[in-house]
Amino acid sequence: MSSHYLDPLNEEEIRIANRVIRESKLVGSKYGIAAMFLFESDKGLYRNSGQDSLPRIARAMVINRETGETFDVHVNLREESIQSCEKPLVGQAPMLIDEFESLGDLVKSNQKWIDAMRERGITDTSHLQIDPWAVGNMGFVKYEGRRLAGAICWARLFPDDNGYARPVEGVLAILDLVTQEVLDVFDFGARPIPIKSGNYTPDVVESFRTDIKPIEITQPEGSSITVQGHLLAWQKWKMRISLHPLEGLVLHEISYRDKETDRSILHRASMAEMIVPYGDADPAHNWRGAFDIGEFGLGKLTNSLVLGCDCLGEIIYMDAVLADEKGEPYKIPNAICIHEEDDGILWKHQDWVTGKTEVRRSRRLVVSAIHTVGNYEYGIFWYFHQDGSIATEVKLTGILQTRSTEIGALTPSSTRLSTEIVAGYHQHIFGFRLDFEVDGDTNSVYENQTEQIPVGPLNPTGNAFTLRKHLLERESDGIGLTDPQVARSWSIVNPNKLNKAGTPVGYKLLPGWASATILAQDPAPIRSRGRFAEKNVWVTPYSPTETRSAGDFPNQSTLSEGLPKWTKANREVANRDIVLWYNFGVTHIPRLEDWPVMPVERAGFMLMPVGFFDENPALDVPPSAPKHCH
């Protein structure tokens, strides 16, 4: 068994859980594992009883391959027994990788689909790329209860061709993943297949830049990072790191050593859901929208990272062990990249009286993973700074979704990339779950914003303004939107721990530039299923069963589960063990410069200490050696 109660499932535990599930016969004899991971029992139980006193629980989202039923199974690994096995009331388990892989052959053997291709002048379908899509809630009443997927196609002229340059327009196949049949083929009308390629590999680049000199990053004495199992330590930071099959990168027990004490900041931090609503009203495309965590599983789509390309410097890699569809363990080598890097100036002042200058270089710890979801790549980066601040950044890259269009046609929700293709407007909304423990597990949250002091006796010259702090007492108080015009932020404080100024110690959530909420309107299905994205901030009391923003099973769900449902209880959140959920969105209006492959676009947020320390915690960073400062 694993040595720490928060360690992810290891190979032995995955095999035990799968055997127990198989032998129980509760999910049928033919089943697929959509995701298997550690169920994190109530953290209070572990802390009060000790980590060895409670069993580790494996949770599996299981599909009966004969009936399509979803089962939510919890396995007691110590007793090797089923703890619970339930069918979710709404939604289904995420799609299986092998369900993706079977789509192409099923679609290409369907006569109605073959006829649609012939109408477009295609008789040889061997070169066509079939992309799977979750169908969400498209209102297929006659297919209610079936496990569905959609399929669209693109034309490749050769194996490494960029298929997204040649959309085969207007054909959508709907499949039953259980019976392995094509249920319907919708033909919205043919358009010419684009001729121009959109390749980006080295063999098609006319010439490379010749003015780039090498950058060599070396640490002659080795890295300052130490990793023992899943425990990482760097300077004053400590945390536990793992990869979740749905959420991807997960960080636990984040603390900062102040003097001789490791002070807690976060118990758990991860992305809890990510949705991609598309904004094209064309009937062939208005159904598109994805829940990349709940429908597919971000962690399962993690890249194996390559030294010198994905990560540069003195790198420490961490492998990940996940369960495949058969319930067998497999390894993703180099799934997580860990390194430290220079980060410019940490602090500086030049005394104008004496001319003396003090400056310190900043260094930061970087923990990252990269995921490929169809045409898009998402890099998830966590940065830990010497001054106690934390930054979270998502790097978006990959290839745009395209559709073909006639020359001169109006495209009010798309950017024209050429005379033949356009790329639709869309959003990427990232929902992060931040289980704070600021100097302990009883915290409160304040919404802060600046306010002008009315001109009068208290402000005769009109220049004064103040900061209004609003204590969030119940969940209804904690549902909020960002507003840069009033410098709105959220402070997470421990009202039971005071700093030297007599105010509660705390951290502040500072939104980044990208803080859009969902633009899709009712009755758009993606809005009804993803209402968590209507707001930037939600605050809930800690619950071990409330872990994903849109609920556990958004795949084909017809209801808005997760945060909108939980917060109806309007529970108390002041001076409690709380979770802050932060959603931020990139509204992507594609540019010509995003084609044929998109330069990285960055979005994120910061967590900054506010009264957590009694002074600048980075005063003890030593000056750089003279040979480095000249």
BELPE-V164491 format. One record per residue. N is the residue number from 1. RES is the residue in one small letter. SS is DSSP state (2 for helix, 1 for strand, 0 for the rest). PHI is phi in whole degrees, 0 to 359 (none if undefined). D_LAST is the distance of its C-alpha to the last C-alpha in Angstrom with 1 decimal. Layout:
# BELPE-V164491
N;RES;SS;PHI;D_LAST
N;RES;SS;PHI;D_LAST
This chain:
# BELPE-V164491
1;m;0;none;53.6
2;s;0;293;50.0
3;s;0;273;48.5
4;h;0;228;47.3
5;y;0;294;49.4
6;l;0;258;46.7
7;d;0;299;46.0
8;p;0;293;47.1
9;l;0;301;50.3
10;n;0;264;50.1
11;e;2;300;52.2
12;e;2;298;55.0
13;e;2;294;55.3
14;i;2;298;55.3
15;r;2;295;58.2
16;i;2;298;60.1
17;a;2;300;59.8
18;n;2;295;61.0
19;r;2;296;63.9
20;v;2;297;65.0
21;i;2;298;64.9
22;r;2;297;66.8
23;e;2;288;69.4
24;s;2;290;70.0
25;k;0;61;71.2
26;l;0;283;70.4
27;v;0;250;68.3
28;g;0;93;70.6
29;s;0;279;70.6
30;k;0;245;68.4
31;y;1;217;65.2
32;g;1;232;61.5
33;i;1;266;58.6
34;a;1;283;56.4
35;a;1;196;54.0
36;m;1;225;54.1
37;f;1;202;51.7
38;l;1;290;51.6
39;f;1;276;53.5
40;e;0;274;51.6
41;s;0;298;54.4
42;d;0;311;54.1
43;k;2;298;51.1
44;g;2;296;53.1
45;l;2;296;55.7
46;y;2;294;53.1
47;r;2;289;51.6
48;n;2;277;55.0
49;s;2;253;56.6
50;g;0;95;53.8
51;q;0;292;52.4
52;d;0;273;54.9
53;s;0;276;57.9
54;l;0;248;57.8
55;p;0;286;58.1
56;r;0;278;55.5
57;i;1;242;56.8
58;a;1;265;56.2
59;r;1;251;56.7
60;a;1;230;57.8
61;m;1;263;58.5
62;v;1;241;61.4
63;i;1;249;63.4
64;n;1;283;67.0
65;r;0;288;67.1
66;e;0;266;70.9
67;t;0;246;71.1
68;g;0;82;67.6
69;e;0;290;67.6
70;t;1;260;64.3
71;f;1;234;64.2
72;d;1;255;61.7
73;v;1;247;62.1
74;h;1;244;60.8
75;v;1;246;61.2
76;n;1;281;61.2
77;l;0;285;59.4
78;r;0;289;60.7
79;e;0;273;64.4
80;e;0;54;63.9
81;s;1;216;65.9
82;i;1;284;65.7
83;q;1;275;64.8
84;s;1;200;65.4
85;c;1;212;66.1
86;e;1;229;66.4
87;k;0;262;66.6
88;p;0;296;64.3
89;l;0;289;66.3
90;v;0;225;64.2
91;g;0;79;62.0
92;q;1;224;61.4
93;a;0;295;58.9
94;p;0;302;56.0
95;m;0;292;56.7
96;l;0;272;56.7
97;i;2;301;54.6
98;d;2;288;57.8
99;e;2;291;59.4
100;f;2;304;56.7
101;e;2;292;57.5
102;s;2;276;61.2
103;l;2;298;61.1
104;g;2;302;60.8
105;d;2;294;63.9
106;l;2;297;65.9
107;v;2;294;65.1
108;k;2;291;65.7
109;s;0;262;69.1
110;n;0;274;70.3
111;q;2;293;72.9
112;k;2;296;72.1
113;w;2;291;68.4
114;i;2;300;69.4
115;d;2;296;71.6
116;a;2;296;68.8
117;m;2;293;66.7
118;r;2;297;69.5
119;e;2;297;69.8
120;r;0;259;66.2
121;g;0;80;67.1
122;i;0;252;65.6
123;t;0;248;67.9
124;d;0;260;65.4
125;t;0;264;63.5
126;s;0;295;61.7
127;h;0;266;58.6
128;l;1;277;58.4
129;q;1;264;55.7
130;i;1;256;57.2
131;d;1;259;54.9
132;p;1;279;56.1
133;w;1;223;55.9
134;a;0;290;57.1
135;v;0;267;59.7
136;g;0;64;59.1
137;n;0;232;62.2
138;m;0;272;63.8
139;g;0;81;67.2
140;f;0;281;69.0
141;v;2;300;72.0
142;k;2;290;73.9
143;y;2;251;71.1
144;e;0;301;70.5
145;g;0;91;69.8
146;r;0;268;68.7
147;r;0;268;65.2
148;l;1;247;63.9
149;a;1;210;61.2
150;g;1;253;60.6
151;a;1;217;59.7
152;i;1;236;58.5
153;c;1;223;57.8
154;w;1;220;55.6
155;a;1;258;56.3
156;r;0;252;54.2
157;l;0;273;55.2
158;f;0;205;53.6
159;p;0;305;52.1
160;d;0;266;48.4
161;d;0;291;49.3
162;n;0;278;47.9
163;g;2;297;51.1
164;y;2;290;49.8
165;a;2;279;50.1
166;r;0;228;53.8
167;p;1;293;55.3
168;v;0;269;59.0
169;e;0;283;59.9
170;g;0;89;62.5
171;v;1;240;63.4
172;l;1;231;62.9
173;a;1;260;64.5
174;i;1;247;65.3
175;l;1;237;65.8
176;d;1;263;67.2
177;l;0;284;64.9
178;v;0;273;67.6
179;t;0;280;70.5
180;q;0;58;68.2
181;e;1;223;69.8
182;v;1;275;68.9
183;l;1;276;70.6
184;d;1;199;70.0
185;v;1;230;68.4
186;f;1;265;67.6
187;d;1;244;67.6
188;f;0;267;66.2
189;g;0;112;66.8
190;a;0;277;65.4
191;r;0;227;62.7
192;p;0;301;61.7
193;i;0;282;59.1
194;p;0;304;56.0
195;i;0;263;55.5
196;k;0;290;51.9
197;s;0;279;49.5
198;g;0;222;46.3
199;n;0;271;44.5
200;y;0;218;40.8
201;t;0;285;40.6
202;p;2;305;38.8
203;d;2;291;42.1
204;v;2;253;42.7
205;v;0;281;39.2
206;e;0;300;39.8
207;s;0;201;36.3
208;f;0;261;32.9
209;r;0;299;29.6
210;t;0;245;28.1
211;d;0;253;24.6
212;i;0;258;23.3
213;k;0;269;20.8
214;p;0;296;20.9
215;i;0;244;18.9
216;e;0;250;19.2
217;i;0;254;18.9
218;t;0;230;19.4
219;q;0;230;19.8
220;p;0;305;20.4
221;e;0;262;22.2
222;g;0;89;24.1
223;s;0;284;24.5
224;s;0;277;24.6
225;i;1;270;27.7
226;t;1;238;31.2
227;v;1;230;34.3
228;q;1;235;37.8
229;g;0;64;40.4
230;h;0;256;39.7
231;l;1;267;37.8
232;l;1;245;34.0
233;a;1;228;31.6
234;w;1;212;27.9
235;q;0;49;26.2
236;k;0;263;28.7
237;w;1;267;30.4
238;k;1;222;33.7
239;m;1;193;36.0
240;r;1;247;38.6
241;i;1;233;38.3
242;s;1;203;41.1
243;l;1;240;42.5
244;h;1;261;45.6
245;p;0;296;47.9
246;l;0;262;48.2
247;e;0;277;45.2
248;g;1;79;42.6
249;l;1;295;39.6
250;v;1;234;40.7
251;l;1;244;38.7
252;h;1;237;40.6
253;e;1;47;40.1
254;i;1;279;36.6
255;s;1;219;35.5
256;y;1;229;32.5
257;r;1;278;32.5
258;d;1;248;32.4
259;k;0;59;32.5
260;e;0;248;35.1
261;t;1;242;36.8
262;d;1;277;36.5
263;r;1;261;37.3
264;s;1;287;38.9
265;i;1;235;37.8
266;l;1;226;39.6
267;h;1;277;42.5
268;r;1;207;42.3
269;a;1;216;40.4
270;s;1;194;41.3
271;m;1;276;42.4
272;a;1;259;46.1
273;e;1;190;47.2
274;m;1;214;46.0
275;i;1;240;48.4
276;v;1;232;48.2
277;p;1;278;50.8
278;y;1;263;51.5
279;g;0;250;52.8
280;d;0;266;55.1
281;a;0;278;58.7
282;d;0;305;60.1
283;p;0;304;62.7
284;a;0;285;61.2
285;h;0;227;57.9
286;n;0;289;58.5
287;w;0;274;59.0
288;r;0;288;55.4
289;g;1;175;53.3
290;a;1;228;51.7
291;f;1;252;51.0
292;d;2;292;48.5
293;i;2;271;48.7
294;g;2;283;52.3
295;e;2;261;53.8
296;f;2;238;51.6
297;g;0;100;49.3
298;l;0;296;45.5
299;g;2;296;44.9
300;k;2;293;47.4
301;l;2;254;45.5
302;t;1;281;42.2
303;n;0;284;40.3
304;s;0;276;39.4
305;l;0;277;35.6
306;v;0;244;34.0
307;l;1;298;30.8
308;g;0;90;28.3
309;c;0;247;30.3
310;d;0;282;31.1
311;c;1;227;28.4
312;l;0;228;25.1
313;g;0;122;23.2
314;e;0;275;24.7
315;i;0;259;27.9
316;i;1;247;30.9
317;y;1;256;34.0
318;m;1;235;37.2
319;d;1;284;40.5
320;a;1;235;43.2
321;v;1;247;46.9
322;l;1;234;49.3
323;a;1;260;53.0
324;d;0;276;54.4
325;e;0;297;57.4
326;k;0;272;59.7
327;g;0;86;58.2
328;e;0;263;56.6
329;p;1;287;53.0
330;y;1;217;50.4
331;k;1;248;46.7
332;i;1;257;43.8
333;p;1;294;41.2
334;n;1;52;37.5
335;a;1;287;38.7
336;i;1;237;35.8
337;c;1;253;32.1
338;i;1;231;29.9
339;h;1;200;26.2
340;e;1;241;23.0
341;e;1;212;20.1
342;d;1;295;16.8
343;d;1;226;17.9
344;g;1;79;15.2
345;i;1;275;14.9
346;l;1;274;17.5
347;w;1;200;17.6
348;k;1;201;15.8
349;h;1;206;17.1
350;q;1;250;16.1
351;d;0;287;19.0
352;w;0;290;20.4
353;v;0;281;22.4
354;t;0;265;20.0
355;g;0;81;16.7
356;k;0;284;15.3
357;t;1;242;13.3
358;e;1;240;14.0
359;v;1;217;12.7
360;r;1;232;13.8
361;r;1;279;13.5
362;s;1;264;17.0
363;r;1;230;18.9
364;r;1;227;22.4
365;l;1;271;25.5
366;v;1;239;27.3
367;v;1;236;31.0
368;s;1;214;32.7
369;a;1;212;35.9
370;i;1;232;37.1
371;h;1;232;40.8
372;t;1;250;42.8
373;v;1;243;45.8
374;g;0;65;47.7
375;n;0;273;45.8
376;y;1;250;42.9
377;e;1;245;39.9
378;y;1;231;38.5
379;g;1;261;35.3
380;i;1;254;35.3
381;f;1;238;31.9
382;w;1;246;31.4
383;y;1;244;27.9
384;f;1;241;27.5
385;h;1;256;24.6
386;q;0;291;23.4
387;d;0;269;24.8
388;g;0;89;28.3
389;s;0;272;28.6
390;i;1;232;30.1
391;a;1;238;30.0
392;t;1;242;32.6
393;e;1;223;32.3
394;v;1;253;34.8
395;k;1;254;33.8
396;l;1;258;36.7
397;t;1;208;37.2
398;g;1;112;40.1
399;i;0;236;43.0
400;l;0;290;45.0
401;q;0;285;48.7
402;t;1;234;50.7
403;r;1;214;54.2
404;s;1;276;56.0
405;t;0;206;57.5
406;e;0;284;59.6
407;i;0;298;58.2
408;g;0;86;58.3
409;a;0;292;59.0
410;l;0;286;57.7
411;t;0;228;55.1
412;p;0;294;54.5
413;s;0;239;52.6
414;s;1;213;50.7
415;t;1;253;48.1
416;r;1;284;49.5
417;l;0;265;47.3
418;s;0;198;49.8
419;t;0;292;53.4
420;e;0;250;54.4
421;i;1;228;52.3
422;v;1;231;50.9
423;a;1;241;48.7
424;g;1;285;50.0
425;y;0;294;48.3
426;h;1;200;47.7
427;q;1;233;45.8
428;h;1;237;43.9
429;i;1;247;44.5
430;f;1;256;42.7
431;g;1;250;44.3
432;f;1;257;42.4
433;r;1;254;44.1
434;l;1;240;42.2
435;d;1;272;44.1
436;f;1;283;42.4
437;e;0;217;42.8
438;v;0;283;40.6
439;d;0;57;41.1
440;g;0;132;44.5
441;d;0;260;46.9
442;t;0;249;48.5
443;n;1;235;46.4
444;s;1;230;47.1
445;v;1;237;45.6
446;y;1;244;45.2
447;e;1;267;44.8
448;n;1;247;42.6
449;q;1;203;42.5
450;t;1;282;41.9
451;e;1;221;44.9
452;q;1;287;45.6
453;i;0;279;47.5
454;p;0;306;50.6
455;v;0;298;50.8
456;g;1;168;53.1
457;p;0;302;53.2
458;l;0;277;50.2
459;n;1;208;48.1
460;p;0;294;49.6
461;t;0;263;46.7
462;g;0;79;46.2
463;n;0;270;42.5
464;a;0;275;42.8
465;f;1;216;42.6
466;t;1;223;42.7
467;l;1;246;42.3
468;r;1;264;45.5
469;k;1;246;45.6
470;h;1;246;48.5
471;l;1;288;49.4
472;l;0;271;50.6
473;e;0;266;53.7
474;r;1;227;55.3
475;e;2;302;54.4
476;s;2;296;55.7
477;d;2;288;53.1
478;g;2;270;50.3
479;i;0;268;50.8
480;g;1;217;48.3
481;l;0;237;46.3
482;t;0;287;42.8
483;d;0;204;42.5
484;p;2;293;39.2
485;q;2;293;41.0
486;v;2;243;41.5
487;a;0;53;38.4
488;r;0;292;40.7
489;s;1;214;39.4
490;w;1;231;41.1
491;s;1;255;40.4
492;i;1;252;41.6
493;v;1;237;42.3
494;n;1;255;44.1
495;p;1;292;46.6
496;n;1;262;47.5
497;k;1;233;44.0
498;l;1;248;42.6
499;n;0;272;39.1
500;k;0;293;38.7
501;a;0;274;39.6
502;g;0;84;42.8
503;t;0;249;42.2
504;p;1;297;42.4
505;v;1;290;39.3
506;g;1;195;38.4
507;y;1;232;36.4
508;k;1;241;36.4
509;l;1;271;36.9
510;l;1;247;35.1
511;p;1;297;36.4
512;g;0;268;34.3
513;w;0;293;35.1
514;a;0;266;37.8
515;s;0;223;40.7
516;a;0;293;43.7
517;t;0;255;47.0
518;i;0;295;49.7
519;l;0;265;51.3
520;a;0;302;54.3
521;q;0;256;57.4
522;d;0;297;60.6
523;p;0;263;62.5
524;a;0;305;59.6
525;p;2;302;59.9
526;i;2;292;56.2
527;r;2;287;56.1
528;s;2;294;59.1
529;r;2;267;57.5
530;g;0;236;54.0
531;r;2;292;54.6
532;f;2;302;51.7
533;a;2;278;49.5
534;e;2;285;51.3
535;k;0;231;49.0
536;n;0;276;45.3
537;v;1;231;45.9
538;w;1;228;48.7
539;v;1;231;49.0
540;t;1;230;51.5
541;p;1;290;52.5
542;y;0;301;51.4
543;s;0;215;53.9
544;p;0;292;53.4
545;t;0;262;55.5
546;e;0;251;53.6
547;t;0;237;50.6
548;r;0;229;50.5
549;s;0;304;50.4
550;a;0;257;53.4
551;g;0;88;55.3
552;d;0;282;55.6
553;f;0;227;57.7
554;p;0;285;56.9
555;n;1;298;58.0
556;q;0;63;61.2
557;s;0;289;61.3
558;t;0;254;63.4
559;l;0;240;62.2
560;s;0;269;59.1
561;e;0;270;58.3
562;g;0;77;55.4
563;l;2;305;53.9
564;p;2;300;56.5
565;k;2;283;59.3
566;w;2;298;57.8
567;t;2;284;56.9
568;k;2;297;60.5
569;a;2;291;61.2
570;n;0;52;59.0
571;r;0;288;58.1
572;e;1;289;56.4
573;v;0;230;52.6
574;a;0;274;51.8
575;n;0;54;50.9
576;r;1;228;51.5
577;d;0;282;49.7
578;i;1;240;48.5
579;v;1;236;47.0
580;l;1;254;45.0
581;w;1;252;45.3
582;y;1;241;42.8
583;n;1;246;43.6
584;f;1;222;41.4
585;g;1;232;42.2
586;v;1;259;40.8
587;t;1;270;43.3
588;h;1;265;42.7
589;i;0;261;43.9
590;p;0;304;43.2
591;r;0;245;41.4
592;l;2;302;41.9
593;e;2;290;38.3
594;d;2;277;39.4
595;w;0;241;41.6
596;p;0;273;42.2
597;v;0;225;39.6
598;m;1;273;37.8
599;p;1;300;34.0
600;v;1;302;32.9
601;e;1;247;33.8
602;r;1;246;32.4
603;a;1;209;34.3
604;g;1;174;34.3
605;f;1;204;34.0
606;m;1;233;32.1
607;l;1;241;33.3
608;m;1;240;31.6
609;p;1;295;32.5
610;v;0;229;34.4
611;g;0;74;35.4
612;f;0;290;35.2
613;f;0;252;32.7
614;d;0;276;33.1
615;e;0;198;29.5
616;n;0;304;26.2
617;p;0;286;26.4
618;a;0;259;22.7
619;l;0;297;22.0
620;d;0;273;22.0
621;v;0;289;19.1
622;p;0;289;16.7
623;p;0;298;13.1
624;s;0;291;10.7
625;a;0;299;10.0
626;p;2;307;7.1
627;k;2;294;6.7
628;h;2;266;6.3
629;c;0;235;3.8
630;h;0;207;0.0
